Amino acid sequence: MKEKIDQAKILLEALPYIKRYSNEIFVIKYGGSAQTSPELKDKFARDIVLMYLVGIKPVIVHGGGSAIGKMLDRLQVDSHFIDGLRVTDAQVMEVVEMVLSGSINKEISALLNEHGAKAIGVSGKDASMLKAQPVDMAKYGYVGDITEVNPKIIHDLIDEKFIPVIAPIATASISGHPGFNINADIAAGHIAASLKAHKIIFMTDTAGVLDCENELIHTLTKDEIDRYKEKGTIAGGMIPKVDACLHAVNGGVKKAHIIDGRIEHALLLEIFTSEGVGTVIK
């Protein structure tokens, strides 16, 4: 009986958050171990479906760097990184789009549908949702900076009760152009800002943003982020995540969260409990 009472208490603790977030748009950047572990994939899908069923409107933006690397190796296509960015020539771009918009995007959509949601996979190219220009064509090739987001297709899908699952590929203004490979963190930040989402949540392979003693920083502001960057505390792959958080918050998103996707049901713990499990940027 005690176990059943404890379960009821957990549900009651979540009730205020369910009321508060009903009918709100949440953008979730899905990546890291949560995207590669079969067990975590299944738990992620269940978490999203629960959010969907209690009235939250999830929008998923996914990465896929490890899968792209494996496919490039299988096809024996040379690839390398500069400054953490995959140099993307025309041949690499073809593989990037095939993996992101094809296998990964459809796998996520199918998994959500299997668990009872209505998910539909799209690319940033669809309806010219994402437009971009080269970061530095000579140096990085078809790696893009987003110049414009058209959120209409996302709103249309949400209005029809779909969960949009978005591959971070952008279109160009030139006819016949192969498009641009966009950092998924940056794409998620721009999409959240364009939607004026209530929250954006980044699923990573760390507990959140860590200080110099590897302790979790629970809350951050822009000034604090600038200081941590100067000291080198925020570095490497965490930089595009915090930059995307700031872009989203500056664009009207109420809160940005960076959480550990390796924790089972991390999304639910962050959204429906008072303590949360990661770093909040506001």
C-alpha angles and dihedrals in degrees: 000000000000090000091053092049090051089052090052090051090053090053091048091050089055094048098085090051092048089053093045097048101039110126093010124128116239120188113207121194104208118202148109123054092340087067097047106038112085091214094049091045090058093046091048090054091049091049092051092048091051090050089049094049094051091054105267115134107223122198114189125206113185138195128204111184097143093049091048090051092051092049092048089052092049091051091043092236113156115238135169141171133240119189089349093304122116108238103236119202122174094275094048090046090057091054093044091055093043092054100038101039094031123036102013098040093048094044091056092045092049093049092052091047091050089057094053106270129118103239127169127188121224138167127230085248092065111104086352088282092162124033122185147172129213118281088211114334095196093050107032106016116209096006107128144209112214113244100173140013121200105197096183096099090050092050090047091053092046090050088055089053095253127140105228114221108196129200111208099238118128133202127231131223092243120090113244093017113148092228132236136289106230127197103251093223091054092045091052092051093051093045092049091050092049091051094043085229120194092230141004118204125194116202109209142163094255133069088252130278109347129204126227090280092052092251119143116259104216099194133022137184129196093260091051091048090052091052093048090049091052090051092047092242089121106048144134117014093358091068097071089046095054090040089053089048091053092047090052095046092045087050094057105276108139099218139003122206132196110197140172108261090192090073114091111251091000090156093057092045091052096045105035104035131070095230100048122193108248148029122307121207115195 
